[in-house]
Amino acid sequence: MSNRFGIGWRLHGDGKSITPGTVVAPDERLAWPQTIGVGVQHVMAMFGATVLVPTLTGFPVTTTLLFTGIGTLLFLIITAGRVPSYLGSSFAFIAPVTGAMATHGMGGALGGIVMAGAALFVVGLIVQKAGTGWIHALMPPVVMGTIVALIGLNLATSTTDKITEVPLTTFATVLAIIITTVLFKGMLGRLSILLGIIVGYLVAWAQGQVDFSAIADAPWIGLPDFAAPAFHLDTLTLFLPVVFVLIAENVGHVKTVALMTGKELDDVNGRALMADGAATMIAGAGGGSGTTTYAENIGVMASSRVYSTAAYWVAGAVAITVAFLPKFGVLINTIPPGVAGGAGIVLYGMIAIVGARLWVQHKVDFSNPINLMTAGTGLIIAIALYGDNVLSVGNMSFGGIALGTAATLLVFHLMSSIAKVRGTEPVAPAESGSASPSNLG
């Protein structure tokens, strides 16, 4: 039974040190004091980014923490402890949540999160049966990179008001994040978002932009604020593009863990997707933000060489415990708009550049007009339809992310299909490395 749920850990060596040239595998653990220490590090690593999502969207922070903890434990159980991961708040949900809340309130946004989680769960079922080949065919690197990039670029305008109204606080936060990223080594360097928020908070406090009045009235111990979802068909178009990003993040996380641990994990891809989908559905059903596997915690594992899922059980338990401290949640909610905007500048930019990184890593050839038009069309549509700018068709409204994603998929597959039938597919680059003209151009 313990192996089925991934909790039958073997002790690594003497439990106090890591054997030279080895790592603590997912099915191993150190002694509990050391394991608890690593687990707390995981909480710190995910904390800044995870609480920033509800701060930006207006969701209760403690509720989000509760469901990230529950989601993490659920993920470990469903994957039988083979994939160490913390399920934190996904930034891909920020834009659709904001759009849904503007039209249908928090209930509508939660309904969209539940629908996205359900779609991801179904994808996981298919992957568990058929593998990931069809995902790569549907979303080759040029498509996936464009979808990720357009989400970050579409979010950029949400920082405009902060830049113009409280520039000192906003740019102080940006500068603090940038400097702490390269100033500190080890754990502190990976906590740059959290440290940047703290510095920005102090700058805002010095300017009288922080209101502490609600903290005194909040109890020390209490239940998080729960909310129920409401389902609206028009929110589906807002949230479906997020599913593509969650798929890429999840599959990429599993591959990264497999490389770092030397374990074969292809057979667990489907279960990882189902687990993330289930965690997102549960979060949406109770008032939390949608979840995803967290790259921040990859850094903790790489530096500590501890991949034990026991540490993630500790991290999930700590997050759940913190969720029952309302005074803490109120404190987080005092983060002023300028600080959130400054962190947003960095994070939204990083989302966009991660998309570009996918192009670079997979050597996407932009001398190929199919790739060029695919990326260009999707990005421009997403940038043009920002904020409240939408395309309305009957009772349905389509924002920039939804239309940009649809255009990216349509342009790539339409052009590729026609080029294949007509024999106008681009010519492969010459051996010298210089790109040859394509048959299309």
Solvent accessible surface area in square Angstrom, and as a share of the most:
residue,aa,sasa,rsa
1,M,158,0.71
2,S,48,0.31
3,N,120,0.61
4,R,168,0.61
5,F,71,0.30
6,G,11,0.11
7,I,70,0.36
8,G,35,0.33
9,W,47,0.16
10,R,135,0.49
11,L,90,0.45
12,H,13,0.06
13,G,55,0.53
14,D,92,0.48
15,G,0,0.00
16,K,148,0.63
17,S,64,0.41
18,I,35,0.18
19,T,64,0.37
20,P,118,0.74
21,G,83,0.79
22,T,54,0.31
23,V,46,0.26
24,V,0,0.00
25,A,11,0.08
26,P,7,0.05
27,D,58,0.30
28,E,25,0.11
29,R,49,0.18
30,L,12,0.06
31,A,25,0.19
32,W,106,0.37
33,P,100,0.63
34,Q,64,0.29
35,T,3,0.02
36,I,85,0.43
37,G,35,0.33
38,V,12,0.07
39,G,0,0.00
40,V,61,0.35
41,Q,55,0.25
42,H,0,0.00
43,V,16,0.09
44,M,78,0.35
45,A,5,0.04
46,M,1,0.00
47,F,30,0.13
48,G,2,0.02
49,A,2,0.01
50,T,0,0.00
51,V,3,0.02
52,L,1,0.00
53,V,2,0.01
54,P,1,0.00
55,T,29,0.17
56,L,46,0.23
57,T,13,0.08
58,G,57,0.55
59,F,5,0.02
60,P,25,0.16
61,V,2,0.01
62,T,12,0.07
63,T,0,0.00
64,T,1,0.00
65,L,2,0.01
66,L,11,0.05
67,F,18,0.07
68,T,0,0.00
69,G,0,0.00
70,I,60,0.30
71,G,1,0.01
72,T,0,0.00
73,L,33,0.16
74,L,43,0.21
75,F,0,0.00
76,L,0,0.00
77,I,60,0.30
78,I,47,0.24
79,T,0,0.00
80,A,22,0.17
81,G,5,0.05
82,R,76,0.28
83,V,0,0.00
84,P,0,0.00
85,S,0,0.00
86,Y,0,0.00
87,L,0,0.00
88,G,0,0.00
89,S,0,0.00
90,S,1,0.01
91,F,27,0.11
92,A,6,0.05
93,F,2,0.01
94,I,6,0.03
95,A,17,0.13
96,P,3,0.02
97,V,4,0.02
98,T,76,0.44
99,G,28,0.27
100,A,0,0.00
101,M,56,0.25
102,A,78,0.61
103,T,99,0.57
104,H,59,0.26
105,G,30,0.29
106,M,48,0.21
107,G,19,0.19
108,G,0,0.00
109,A,0,0.00
110,L,0,0.00
111,G,0,0.00
112,G,0,0.00
113,I,0,0.00
114,V,22,0.13
115,M,39,0.17
116,A,1,0.01
117,G,0,0.00
118,A,37,0.29
119,A,28,0.22
120,L,0,0.00
121,F,62,0.26
122,V,78,0.45
123,V,20,0.11
124,G,0,0.00
125,L,84,0.42
126,I,77,0.39
127,V,5,0.03
128,Q,73,0.33
129,K,184,0.78
130,A,72,0.56
131,G,30,0.29
132,T,27,0.15
133,G,50,0.48
134,W,84,0.30
135,I,8,0.04
136,H,86,0.38
137,A,70,0.54
138,L,65,0.32
139,M,11,0.05
140,P,22,0.14
141,P,46,0.29
142,V,5,0.03
143,V,0,0.00
144,M,13,0.06
145,G,0,0.00
146,T,0,0.00
147,I,0,0.00
148,V,10,0.06
149,A,5,0.04
150,L,0,0.00
151,I,1,0.01
152,G,2,0.02
153,L,65,0.32
154,N,14,0.07
155,L,10,0.05
156,A,48,0.37
157,T,54,0.31
158,S,58,0.37
159,T,10,0.06
160,T,71,0.41
161,D,86,0.44
162,K,50,0.21
163,I,58,0.29
164,T,98,0.57
165,E,128,0.57
166,V,37,0.21
167,P,64,0.40
168,L,112,0.55
169,T,0,0.00
170,T,0,0.00
171,F,100,0.41
172,A,21,0.16
173,T,0,0.00
174,V,19,0.11
175,L,104,0.52
176,A,10,0.08
177,I,4,0.02
178,I,94,0.48
179,I,76,0.39
180,T,13,0.07
181,T,68,0.40
182,V,125,0.72
183,L,111,0.55
184,F,76,0.32
185,K,191,0.81
186,G,44,0.42
187,M,38,0.17
188,L,83,0.41
189,G,12,0.12
190,R,72,0.26
191,L,7,0.04
192,S,12,0.08
193,I,23,0.11
194,L,35,0.17
195,L,39,0.19
196,G,0,0.00
197,I,10,0.05
198,I,83,0.42
199,V,61,0.35
200,G,0,0.00
201,Y,34,0.13
202,L,101,0.50
203,V,38,0.22
204,A,0,0.00
205,W,144,0.50
206,A,82,0.63
207,Q,78,0.35
208,G,66,0.64
209,Q,59,0.26
210,V,19,0.11
211,D,97,0.50
212,F,85,0.35
213,S,77,0.50
214,A,55,0.43
215,I,31,0.16
216,A,87,0.67
217,D,124,0.64
218,A,12,0.10
219,P,79,0.49
220,W,179,0.63
221,I,136,0.69
222,G,23,0.22
223,L,133,0.66
224,P,8,0.05
225,D,99,0.51
226,F,110,0.46
227,A,33,0.25
228,A,77,0.60
229,P,36,0.23
230,A,39,0.31
231,F,118,0.49
232,H,63,0.28
233,L,129,0.64
234,D,32,0.17
235,T,1,0.00
236,L,54,0.27
237,T,23,0.13
238,L,33,0.17
239,F,1,0.00
240,L,73,0.37
241,P,5,0.03
242,V,0,0.00
243,V,10,0.06
244,F,37,0.15
245,V,7,0.04
246,L,0,0.00
247,I,6,0.03
248,A,28,0.22
249,E,69,0.31
250,N,0,0.00
251,V,10,0.06
252,G,31,0.30
253,H,11,0.05
254,V,2,0.01
255,K,94,0.40
256,T,50,0.29
257,V,0,0.00
258,A,21,0.17
259,L,154,0.77
260,M,57,0.25
261,T,18,0.10
262,G,68,0.66
263,K,90,0.38
264,E,119,0.54
265,L,5,0.03
266,D,98,0.51
267,D,82,0.42
268,V,0,0.00
269,N,6,0.03
270,G,1,0.01
271,R,65,0.24
272,A,0,0.00
273,L,0,0.00
274,M,23,0.10
275,A,0,0.00
276,D,0,0.00
277,G,0,0.00
278,A,15,0.11
279,A,1,0.01
280,T,0,0.00
281,M,53,0.24
282,I,72,0.36
283,A,0,0.00
284,G,0,0.00
285,A,56,0.43
286,G,10,0.10
287,G,0,0.00
288,G,0,0.00
289,S,4,0.03
290,G,0,0.00
291,T,0,0.00
292,T,6,0.03
293,T,9,0.05
294,Y,7,0.03
295,A,78,0.60
296,E,48,0.21
297,N,0,0.00
298,I,28,0.14
299,G,20,0.19
300,V,0,0.00
301,M,0,0.00
302,A,52,0.40
303,S,65,0.42
304,S,26,0.17
305,R,93,0.34
306,V,6,0.03
307,Y,8,0.03
308,S,1,0.01
309,T,0,0.00
310,A,0,0.00
311,A,1,0.01
312,Y,0,0.00
313,W,63,0.22
314,V,21,0.12
315,A,0,0.00
316,G,0,0.00
317,A,50,0.39
318,V,44,0.25
319,A,1,0.01
320,I,41,0.21
321,T,88,0.51
322,V,34,0.19
323,A,1,0.00
324,F,68,0.28
325,L,63,0.31
326,P,24,0.15
327,K,29,0.12
328,F,51,0.21
329,G,5,0.05
330,V,35,0.20
331,L,76,0.38
332,I,17,0.09
333,N,88,0.45
334,T,16,0.09
335,I,20,0.10
336,P,6,0.04
337,P,91,0.57
338,G,1,0.01
339,V,0,0.00
340,A,7,0.05
341,G,2,0.02
342,G,0,0.00
343,A,0,0.00
344,G,0,0.00
345,I,49,0.25
346,V,25,0.15
347,L,8,0.04
348,Y,10,0.04
349,G,32,0.31
350,M,102,0.46
351,I,29,0.15
352,A,10,0.08
353,I,117,0.59
354,V,54,0.31
355,G,0,0.00
356,A,29,0.23
357,R,132,0.48
358,L,36,0.18
359,W,38,0.13
360,V,112,0.65
361,Q,111,0.50
362,H,104,0.47
363,K,177,0.75
364,V,28,0.16
365,D,50,0.26
366,F,66,0.28
367,S,58,0.37
368,N,30,0.15
369,P,22,0.14
370,I,9,0.05
371,N,17,0.09
372,L,99,0.49
373,M,103,0.46
374,T,0,0.00
375,A,5,0.04
376,G,32,0.31
377,T,49,0.28
378,G,0,0.00
379,L,33,0.16
380,I,114,0.58
381,I,51,0.26
382,A,0,0.00
383,I,78,0.39
384,A,61,0.47
385,L,40,0.20
386,Y,94,0.36
387,G,60,0.58
388,D,131,0.68
389,N,65,0.33
390,V,69,0.40
391,L,88,0.44
392,S,74,0.48
393,V,89,0.51
394,G,77,0.74
395,N,146,0.75
396,M,47,0.21
397,S,40,0.26
398,F,48,0.20
399,G,9,0.09
400,G,3,0.03
401,I,12,0.06
402,A,11,0.09
403,L,40,0.20
404,G,0,0.00
405,T,4,0.03
406,A,54,0.42
407,A,15,0.11
408,T,0,0.00
409,L,29,0.15
410,L,115,0.57
411,V,28,0.16
412,F,32,0.14
413,H,59,0.26
414,L,93,0.46
415,M,41,0.18
416,S,32,0.21
417,S,63,0.41
418,I,95,0.48
419,A,2,0.01
420,K,148,0.63
421,V,127,0.73
422,R,178,0.65
423,G,50,0.48
424,T,37,0.21
425,E,87,0.39
426,P,32,0.20
427,V,71,0.41
428,A,76,0.59
429,P,71,0.45
430,A,46,0.36
431,E,186,0.83
432,S,98,0.63
433,G,62,0.60
434,S,71,0.46
435,A,58,0.45
436,S,34,0.22
437,P,111,0.70
438,S,14,0.09
439,N,87,0.45
440,L,77,0.38
441,G,90,0.86
